[in-house]
Amino acid sequence: MKNPKHLRAESECKEKVTSIRLTQGQHERVKKKAHEKGMTISNYIITTAVNGNSVTPELLVKLQDIANEACSVMEKHEPDRVTAIQQEVNGLWQKLM
């Protein structure tokens, strides 16, 4: 029977512990990336390992090309909005890296 104090389903209860060794630089990078995504280091590592990271350099280039083209079109119609769009795209780009 499920303990009433636990909110997770039994299938979601974590019962295994794994330790990993990192260099100082690796730890700092993982910690920074986890913080940027609003996650704990543990959740970040699990999510990345389970879901993978399908963001490739080619995909990032394509994203930037689309954003550049959209900004070119926007300059003609709403030039004041272009800087805000560029900043939003740069923020997304940084999160994907």
C-alpha positions, 0 to 999 in steps of 0.5 A: 500500500502506498504511504499517504505522505508520498505524492508520487505514484509507486511507479515514479518513486526513485529507489536507486542511487548512482554516483558519478565523478566529475571534474571541477569544470564539468561540475560547474557546467552541469550546475550552470545548465541545470540552474538555467533550466530551473532544475536540480543537478540530479533532475538535469542529468536524468532528463538529459540522459533519458530524453537525450539532447537532439539539438545539433549545431545544424539545427541551431544554424537553421533556427538563427537563419529563420530568425534573421529572415523573420527580423528582415521582414519585420524591419519593414513593418514593425522596426521597433519590434526587431530588437525584442525578437532578436533578444528572445531568439538569443535567449532561446538559442542560449538555452538550447546550447 
